[in-house]
Amino acid sequence: MKITLIDTGKRFNRDWIFRHLSYEFSTGHSYAITGPNGSGKSTLLQSIAGAIGVSEGRIGYDSIAPEHIYRHLSLAAPYLQVIEEMTVTEFLRFHAAFKPFLPGRSAAEIIRLVGLEPAAHKQIRYYSSGMKQRVRLAQALFSDTPVVLLDEPCTNLDADGIELYRRLIPEIATDRVVIVSSNDLQEYDFCEERIDIRDYR
C-alpha cells in the first residue's frame, strides 16, 4: 500500500491548518505526525483517512478509489465512539463482520492480549476510560488492514496500558503502513519518519 499526498492543504474558513504538504507513506514503514495541541495533527490524520476532504491538492491510495479507502484502514482515537451497550466480545465480533481480524487471531485471544479478559462479559458502558481505549486499540491494531492510523493512542491509559501499547506495536506493524498522530514521544518513538505539521503552515 502506498498513500501519496500531492501539494495538499486543508483550511477551515480562512484559516489554513496545513498547506503545500507532499509526502509518501509506504508499506513496512511507520510515521509520526507531531506538533503541539491544536496544531492540526488530527485534521491531517483524518484527511489521510478520507474522513474529511482536503481543500487543495490530492491524496492517492494506489489503485483504490478514495471513497473506498475506509475498507483498507483502521483507526484508533479517543474521540471515536464504541457501542457501549455491547460487551467487548460482542463488539469485536460485530466489528470483525466488516473488517476481519489478522489471520489466526480470535476475539477471545485479542481480548486476552489487551488485558480485558476479566471484563469480557461486561457491557462497555461500565468500563473506565482507559479500558475503553484498550477496546479502540484492539479494534484498530488487530484488524486485517494494510493501514493503521493511531491518534494519541495512549490517551487515558495507565502505565500498564502504555506498556501494553508499546509491546503490541512491534508485533502488528510489520508489512503495514502505521501513522501515529501525537505530541507524546512514548507514543511514536518507534516511528522511522516524523512530520512536524508546523512546517506546513
N, C-alpha and C positions, 0 to 999 in steps of 0.2 A: 504494500500500500504506500502511495505517495500523496501527500497533501501539499499543494502549491499555492502560495499566496503571491499574487502579482499586483504590486502597487496598490495595496488595499488600504482603505480608510473607513472609519466609522465616526459619524457625528450625531449628536442629539441637539436638535435645533441648530444653533450657530456654533456650538462647542465641539471641536474635534477631540475625540477620545484617543485615536491613533490615526496616523496618516503616512502614506508612502512606505508601507511595510511590504517588503517582498521577502519570502522565506520558503524553504522547502523542508518538510518533515517526511522522514522515510522509515520504513520498517527496520526494526532492530536497534533503534536509537531512542534516547529519552531526552526530553527538552523541558526547560523551566521557563515560565513567563513570570518575571519578577517586577517589583515596583511597590511603592507604599500603598496603604489602604486608600481606596478611592481613585487610584490612578488608571483604572480601566482593564486590569488583568482579566477579570471575569467576563467583561464585554468581549475581549479578544477571544477568550476560550469559547464563549457561546457563538461567536462568529465562525470559528473553525468548525464547531459542531453543526453549523447550519441552523441553529435555533433563532438567530437574528441575522438579517441581511447586512451586508456591508454597504456603505454609502458611495464608495468608489472602488475601482479595481475589480479583481475577480479571484475567487477561490476555486481551485480544481481538485478533483479526487480521482486521479487515474481515469478510468473509463466509467466511473459511477456518476449518475446524474445527481446534482446537488439535492434534489428533493427526496432521494433515496439513501443519502449518506447515513441517516439515523439508524439504518439497519446494520451498519458496519462499525458502529462505535458504541462505547458505553461510557457513562458519565457518573461520577460521584461528586456531590456538592452538598453542603449543609442546608442549602435552601430548597433542595428537592424533596418533595413530599413522598412519604411511604404510606401504604394503605394500613392505617392503624387498627382497623377492625380485624385484620388478619393476624395469625401467628407468623413468625418468621419462616416457619416451614411452609405454610400456605403461600406466603408472599413470594418466596424464592421459586416454588413450583409454578406459580402463576406467571412469574417473570420468564421462567425457562420455556414456557409455551411460545413466547415471542422471540427470545434470544437464548438459544441453548447454552448450557454450561460448557466450559472447556472439557475436552474429551477425558473420560474417566472420572469426572467429578460428579458427585451426587449432592442433593440438597443437604442431606444429613452430614456428609463429610464437610461441606463448606461451613455449615453452622458450627461444627466442632472446631474447625480451623480458625474461625473468627471469635471463638470463645463465648458463643451464645447457647451452647448445648443445655445448660441448666434452665434457660428460659425459652426453650424451643417451642413450647406449647402454650406460652402466654401471648395474649394479644399485644401487638407492638405498642399500643397506646399506653401500656403500663411500663414501657421501657424508659430508662433515663435517656438524656440527650446523647450521652456517649454510646449507649447501646444502639440507639437509632443510627448513629453514624457508622457503627460497625455493620449494620444491615445495608446501608448505602454502599459501603466499601465491598461487602460480599457480593452484592448485585453487580457492581462495576468490574471488579477485579477478576471474577470467575466467569463472566460472560464470554462466549467464544467469539470475540470481535477482534479485528485487526488493529483497532484504535482504542486506547483507553485515555480518557480525559479526567483529570483529578483537580478539582477546585478546592483549595485549602482543605486537603483530605484529613488532617488531624484535628480539625475543629471539634471541640467538646470531648476529645479523647483524653483519658488519663495516661499516666506514664506507661502502664501495661498496654494500653491501646496503641500508643505511639510506637512502642517496641514491636507490637504485632504488625503494624503497618510496614515498618522498616524491614521486618523479616519476610513479609509476603512479597514485597515489590520485586526483589531479585528472582523470585520463583515464577512470577507471572509476566515479567517484562520482556522475556526472550521472544524474538521474532514478532514484535508488535511495535506500534508507534505509541509511546507514552508521553503525554504532555501534562505537566503539573503547573498550576497557577498558584503562586504563593509568595509571601514575603518572609517565610519562616524557613531558615536553612535546613532544619532537620527534615522538612517535608520534601526537599528537592536536591539534597547534596549529592545524590547518586546520578543526577542528570548530567549528560555529556555536554550539552549546549544550553546556553542561557540567553534569554531575550529580555532586556530591560525595556519595558514599554515606554519609559520616559525618553528613549532615543528616537521615538517615532511620533513626536508631537507636531 
